[in-house]
Amino acid sequence: MAYCKSGARWLGLSALAALVLAGPTAPAHAGARTAVIPSQIIYPGEKIDASKLEEVEVTNPNVVEGFASKIAEVSGKVSTRTLLPGRVIMTNAVREPYVVERGSTVQMVVSVGLLTISAKGAPLQDAAVGDLIQLRNIDSGVIVAGTVLADGTVQVVTK
């Protein structure tokens, strides 16, 4: 293939035109991913405090998906396993904090139409907001099921 000055000039102009039409390019770091890592050991069952976390740029292209990329994703949650400094925090290694705990006393509420009945109950398991749990009515001993609400009460499920 022979070199042609006019052909080289045409390729140079078309490349320049392509760059102009494409517009300004984004900085190289704009598409960079971040990951959340602990700055100290966090043990299972420990509530995760934002002061123990930092966001770092992910430089390993082979890192698996499913890790937290923002501190807000894990701050305030509870660790389900030991989290080591310098290692990414996987989203399945944290859970929402429990609102009710097994053996404590909670308020159970049953609503049928305009009628609302409340009683004391003992949860048979730990649970976070929105979890369906079983409770024992403290007065009657009957076991019922209900959904945990944000205020710590349990809305009993009616049949």
C-alpha positions, 0 to 999 in steps of 0.5 A: 500500500502506497503512502499518499499525502492527500490520504494522510491529510484526509485521515488527519482531518477526519480524526480531528472532526471525530474528536470535535463531534464527540465533545469534551472527554471525561477525566480518566477517574470519572468512571472509577469505582469505589469500595468501602473498607473498614479502618479497624477490625469490626466483629460479628454483631457489632454495629458499624459506625461511619468513623470506622469506615473509608471509601477507596478507589477500586484498582483491581479489575478482578474484584467480585461484585456485591461489595458496598461502594458508599459508606451510607450503604453499611453505616448503622447496620450490624456486621454478620462476620468479622470485617478486616481492615483493607478488605472490601465489605460485601453487602451480604456481610451486614444486616439491619439492626434488630428492633425486637429481641428474643425474650424481651417484652413487646406490644402486640397489636391486632386491628380488625375493622375499627376494633384495635386490641393490644397485648404484651408479647414475648418474641420467639426470635430476634427481628428487624423492621418488616420481619414476620416473627412468632410471639407468645402472648404473655397473658394467654400463652398462645403463639401468634405471628406478626410483622415488626413495625419501626416503633418496635410494636408487632402487628399481629397477622389475622387469619 
